[in-house]
Amino acid sequence: MAVLVEAESHLMSEDNNECLMCQGVVKEPFVRCRQCHPTVDICLECFSRGAEEKDHHSDHCYEIVSNNFPVLEKNWNAQEEIDLLDGISDSGFQNWKEVAKQVQSKTEEECEEHYMRCYIDEPCEALQIPELKPVVPACTPSPSSAGIPFKAMDDPPRPPMDSARSLEMSGYMPCRGDFDVEYDNYAEVDIKDIEFDSTDSDLLRELKIAAVEIFLSRLRQRFYRKHIVRKYGLINIRKLQTVERKQSKAERDLRDSLRPFARLHSPDQHEIFVQGLLMENFLKKEIVSLQEYRSAGICTRKGAEVYERLHRHRQEYKSRRKMLDDILVHIQDEKACQVWLHRQAQIDSGQSLAPLPLPSLGRKPAARLDISGTPGVEQLRPMERELCSSLRLLPHDYQSYKSTLIKEYEKQGSLRLAQARTLIRIDVNKTRKMYNFFVEQGWVKQPDG
């Protein structure tokens, strides 16, 4: 994104500056590109359309050339200072009436007082204005969209082979510039037995040449992918993961969606492209936020801060009032109901719930597992399908557990729940429900007594 700066070093623009786009004479304020050489000036109308020509692009850094900023005093801008000096030069010293006509925006007394104080009596002190602050970027992105320093050609480390560091680098060998496992790693297998002999027929020779050409095309794809990985600095997996953790979910999703277009740009150009879209999304959110404030009758930033603070309090109040939804799941649990009533009484009395060690309301039942279409589901009976769905077991695992328990029962003549838990290393509650189901179906029997 281009950085907007105020061109305080330009007190006066040249009279014959022409706009790069419309060829018209530019008048202050106008835009001057800071990257193009020789200097490129653009009028505000062409700049607002994002016009580009030759080597000048709309994403170049630029500055606003304008004389509408204070130099010696806050109430005197640079253009008025120029008009004052020109008026004195043209009309002569002490002719403040004619000087004021040339300045236009100031009276005779103001012109005389300002000139005597800032140029004659105290010229050094007048140049030191503590109220004037350095100009900050006009389009400062939020921390989430500010981007991450991008280095396209990082020199990768050189860890020993088969080490944990080597695995993080996807088996890349920097000294050879190759990977331990290449893309299309077995491409050479198809041509390893091909030999050209003078006794080959024309058809056989053409087939062998075609096989070699196919192999060469596969090699080109391998080198192309290897070039992309090195060019964009994608070798170090841990570094990429660290960078992605610092990004917001919206930025990660945007970068993932734009990844297919990365090969069309250089690394730096692609990063500029992504940062531009991130800034666009940031500005859209800011516009929506400002429109929301305006619809609520808010016209100042301070009013917006008060509005946000009250909105958060209102949402917290609603969330506390919705605690009834938590107790509906455990409506049969007397202890949970008592805990909820206790919490509600404290909320109504204005007490804080943080220091009170209240017991948990219990865990919500897990959602049923949809096993339709899973391998082996057609071999189960309807009741077994219902059991697998409620216990969140895949049909293949259920069949394995069932076979283990029935074999042990046939071997021992009976089966205890403790034995079933020893044979099946899963959640004890799931084992108990499965064991009770097998007993009800008569597939296993408990020992007598």
KERO-889584 format. One record per residue (C-alpha): residue in one letter; z, y, x. Coordinates in steps of 0.02 Angstrom, whole numbers, padded with zeros to 5 digits, always signed. Each point is the difference from the previous one (the first is absolute). Layout:
<rs>
aZYX ...
</rs>
This chain:
<rs>
m+00000+00000+00000 a-00040+00173+00058 v+00146+00109+00047 l+00006+00173-00078 v+00064+00134+00117 e+00001+00189-00017 a-00108+00081+00131 e+00118+00136+00057 s-00095+00015+00163 h-00152+00067-00094 l+00035+00180-00045 m-00181+00040-00037 s-00149-00112-00036 e-00173+00035+00068 d-00112+00103-00113 n-00150-00115+00009 n+00083-00171-00027 e-00109-00113-00106 c+00054-00148-00106 l-00060-00166+00071 m-00050-00063-00172 c-00068+00145-00105 q-00048+00113+00148 g+00086+00146-00087 v+00110+00128+00087 v+00180-00063-00003 k+00136+00119-00053 e+00185-00020+00025 p+00082-00111-00040 f-00115-00138+00063 v+00018-00171+00083 r-00032-00034+00184 c-00017-00179+00066 r+00112-00037+00149 q-00094-00156+00058 c-00181+00055+00001 h-00073+00088+00153 p-00077+00127-00008 t+00111+00080-00133 v-00044-00042-00181 d+00047+00122-00141 i-00005-00050-00185 c+00024+00108-00154 l+00133-00053-00124 e-00126-00051-00133 c-00090-00123+00114 f+00166-00062+00069 s+00067-00036-00175 r-00150-00113-00031 g+00035-00100+00159 a-00171+00041+00072 e-00054-00087+00161 e-00145+00028+00118 k-00054-00074+00167 d+00155-00034+00106 h+00121+00089-00116 h+00100-00110-00120 s+00116+00048-00140 d+00149-00090+00081 h-00001+00110+00157 c+00151+00107+00039 y-00024+00180-00054 e+00085+00169-00006 i-00003+00142-00126 v-00062+00160+00080 s+00083+00141-00093 n+00083+00165+00039 n+00122-00015-00144 f+00156-00033+00105 p+00133+00115+00075 v-00007+00050+00183 l+00127+00139+00032 e+00086+00018-00170 k+00008-00114-00150 n-00075+00127-00120 w-00147+00040+00115 n-00134-00134+00019 a-00124-00012+00143 q-00144+00077-00099 e+00104+00153-00039 e+00047+00015+00183 i-00185-00002+00045 d-00042+00130-00131 l+00144+00110+00062 l-00061-00003+00181 d-00181+00027-00054 g+00052+00147-00109 i+00095+00084+00143 s-00147-00031+00116 d-00125+00074-00125 s+00102+00143-00076 g+00114+00045+00144 f+00189-00007+00027 q+00109+00089-00130 n-00140+00000-00129 w+00099-00119-00111 k-00087+00049-00161 e-00168-00066+00061 v+00084-00148+00083 a+00084-00048-00165 k-00170+00008-00087 q-00069-00127+00123 v+00153-00114-00015 q-00005+00021-00191 s+00154-00108-00035 k+00126+00117+00087 t+00052+00182-00025 e-00006+00137+00131 e+00187-00011+00031 e-00005-00189+00020 c-00144+00008+00124 e+00087+00132+00106 e+00170-00085-00004 h-00072-00171+00043 y-00108+00064+00143 m+00137+00104+00080 r+00129-00138-00012 c-00104-00152+00052 y-00124+00078+00122 i+00092+00150+00074 d+00190-00007-00014 e+00047-00185+00002 p-00155-00103+00034 c+00090-00145+00086 e+00136-00026-00130 a-00124+00009-00143 l-00097-00147+00073 q+00154-00113-00014 i+00014-00044-00185 p+00129-00138-00031 e-00050-00018-00183 l-00174-00060+00046 k-00001-00189+00008 p-00131-00111+00083 v-00130-00064-00121 v+00026-00181-00055 p-00137-00119-00057 a-00046+00040-00179 c-00033-00184-00044 t+00148-00094+00070 p-00009-00183-00053 s+00152-00096-00059 p+00083-00124+00120 s-00076-00147-00096 s-00178+00067+00021 a+00016+00082+00171 g-00080-00150+00084 i+00042-00095+00158 p-00062+00038+00176 f-00154-00105+00023 k-00056-00076+00166 a-00161-00097-00009 m+00000-00085+00170 d+00179-00045+00046 d+00012-00105+00158 p+00073-00165-00064 p+00142-00087+00093 r-00031-00154+00106 p+00126-00133-00050 p-00008-00180+00065 m-00098-00123-00104 d+00089-00096-00140 s+00144+00126+00000 a+00066+00086-00157 r-00080+00162+00057 s-00167-00088+00020 l+00009-00064-00178 e+00034+00177-00062 m-00161+00054+00086 s-00099-00136-00090 g-00028-00092+00164 y-00095+00145+00079 m-00031-00014+00188 p-00024+00179+00064 c-00064-00049+00173 r-00141-00102-00075 g-00025+00105-00156 d+00002-00157-00108 f+00111-00084-00127 d+00074-00172+00019 v-00077-00044-00169 e-00161+00096-00030 y-00082+00043-00165 d-00112-00147-00051 n+00083-00096+00141 y-00108-00156-00017 a-00170+00085+00001 e-00045-00084+00166 v+00023-00174-00071 d-00164+00007-00097 i-00105+00028+00156 k+00098-00094+00134 d-00117-00151-00006 i-00164+00096-00010 e-00116-00027+00149 f-00177+00063+00020 d-00121-00132+00064 s-00184+00010+00038 t-00029-00151-00111 d+00068+00089-00155 s-00122+00027-00142 d-00038+00175-00059 l+00102-00025-00159 l+00151-00066+00095 r-00012+00142+00125 e-00004+00130-00141 l+00151-00082-00081 k+00097+00010+00163 i-00048+00183+00024 a+00054+00038-00179 a+00169-00084+00033 v+00023+00107+00157 e-00045+00159-00095 i+00127-00043-00134 f+00129-00026+00138 l-00043+00170+00075 s+00021+00085-00169 r+00173-00079-00016 l+00043+00062+00174 r-00052+00176-00049 q+00118-00008-00148 r+00138-00059+00117 f-00029+00143+00124 y-00011+00126-00142 r+00170-00050-00069 k+00076-00003+00173 h-00068+00175+00030 i+00077+00064-00163 v+00170-00076+00043 r+00003+00080+00173 k-00076+00166-00056 y+00128+00029-00138 g+00149-00062+00100 l+00038-00144-00119 i+00055-00125+00132 n+00188+00027-00002 i+00060-00068-00168 r+00180+00058+00017 k-00054+00179+00037 l-00109+00002-00156 q+00142-00068-00105 t+00119+00132+00069 v-00125+00137-00044 e-00025-00070-00176 r+00187-00004-00034 k+00008+00188+00027 q-00136+00029-00130 s+00030+00017-00186 k-00067-00131-00119 a-00132+00120-00064 e-00062+00033+00177 r-00004-00186+00041 d-00099-00037-00158 l-00123+00141+00039 r-00026-00060+00178 d-00026-00179-00059 s-00132+00055-00125 l-00090+00104+00133 r+00004-00134+00136 p-00178-00065-00039 f-00066+00175+00040 a+00085+00009+00171 r-00150-00080+00086 l-00110+00145-00057 h+00106+00128+00096 s+00074+00018+00171 p+00189-00027+00003 d+00035+00187+00006 q-00126+00041-00136 h+00072-00135-00113 e+00177+00066+00027 i-00060+00177-00045 f-00083-00071-00155 v+00160-00090-00054 q+00108+00152+00035 g-00116+00106-00106 l+00019-00118-00149 l+00188-00005+00025 m+00007+00189-00003 e-00108+00001-00156 n+00121-00118-00088 f+00147+00106+00058 l-00078+00159-00069 k-00042-00085-00165 k+00182-00053-00020 e+00058+00176+00041 i-00120+00071-00130 v+00062-00122-00133 s+00180+00044+00045 l-00036+00187-00014 q-00088-00026-00166 e+00152-00095-00064 y+00113+00142+00053 r-00113+00129-00082 s-00006-00100-00163 a+00190+00001+00001 g+00000+00189+00018 i+00049+00000+00185 c-00082+00132+00109 t+00106+00000+00159 r+00041-00127+00134 k+00186+00024-00027 g-00023-00038-00184 a-00094-00159+00046 e+00145-00058+00109 v+00122+00026-00144 y-00119-00093-00116 e-00011-00149+00118 r+00188-00007+00020 l+00029+00000-00188 h-00138-00129-00023 r+00087-00118+00122 h+00166+00022-00090 r-00085-00037-00166 q-00079-00160+00067 e+00166-00059+00073 y+00084+00031-00167 k-00133-00103-00090 s+00015-00143+00125 r+00188-00007-00026 r-00023-00004-00188 k-00121-00144+00017 m+00132-00113+00075 l+00008-00083-00170 d-00161-00092+00045 d+00092-00087+00142 i+00132-00072-00115 l-00120-00065-00133 v-00054-00140+00117 h+00182-00057+00014 i+00054+00034-00178 q+00085-00170-00009 d+00101+00031+00158 e+00169+00071-00054 k+00048+00055+00176 a-00165+00092+00025 c+00022+00092-00165 q+00175+00055+00049 v-00064+00064+00167 w-00138+00098-00085 l+00120+00077-00126 h+00116+00049+00143 r-00142+00085+00094 q-00058+00092-00156 a+00176+00066-00032 q+00009+00067+00177 i-00171+00082-00015 d+00051+00087-00161 s+00160+00063+00081 g-00098+00071+00147 q+00075-00115+00132 s-00100-00061+00149 l-00046-00183+00005 a-00028-00010+00187 p+00177-00044+00061 l+00032-00128-00137 p-00030-00181+00057 l-00070-00063-00165 p-00062-00180-00010 s-00185-00036-00016 l-00076-00028-00171 g-00084-00157+00062 r-00176-00043+00051 k-00143+00013-00122 p-00091-00163-00033 a-00157-00022+00104 a-00167+00016-00085 r-00090-00161-00046 l-00132-00062+00119 d-00177-00014-00068 i-00060-00169+00065 s-00161-00008-00100 g-00144-00039+00116 t+00109-00056+00145 p-00043-00164+00087 g+00079-00153-00084 v+00049+00085-00162 e-00114-00114-00100 q+00105-00151+00055 l+00159+00068-00081 r+00062-00027-00176 p+00032+00152-00110 m+00189-00013+00025 e-00023-00013+00189 r-00111+00153-00002 e+00135+00094-00094 l+00129-00056+00128 c-00108+00054+00148 s-00034+00169-00080 s+00185+00035-00035 l+00056-00061+00173 r-00146+00089+00087 l-00061-00160+00083 l-00180-00039+00043 p-00065-00165-00073 h-00033-00072+00173 d+00180+00031+00057 y+00070-00063-00164 q-00097-00164+00016 s+00069-00022+00176 y+00181+00028-00057 k-00025-00115-00149 s-00070-00140+00108 t+00144+00016+00124 l+00136-00011-00133 i-00080-00145-00096 k-00026-00102+00160 e+00182+00026+00048 y+00054-00050-00175 e-00104-00161+00005 k+00072-00039+00171 q+00184+00030-00046 g-00004-00045-00185 s+00083+00167-00041 l-00001+00180+00058 r+00135+00132+00009 l-00028+00187-00006 a+00076+00018+00174 q-00127-00126+00067 a-00141+00096-00082 r+00059+00162+00082 t+00002-00089+00169 l-00177-00064-00023 i-00072+00164-00063 r+00038+00153+00107 i-00031+00134-00131 d+00109+00111-00110 v+00145-00104-00068 n-00024+00069-00177 k-00181-00054-00001 t+00050-00173+00063 r+00131-00016-00137 k-00122+00048-00138 m-00131-00118+00068 y+00128-00142+00014 n+00060+00027-00180 f-00180-00001-00061 f-00036-00166+00087 v+00159-00075-00075 e-00050+00059-00175 q-00172-00077+00021 g+00076-00164+00061 w-00089+00003+00167 v+00164-00010+00096 k+00175-00055-00053 q+00171+00056+00054 p+00118-00132+00072 d+00123-00076-00125 g+00173+00073-00005 
</rs>
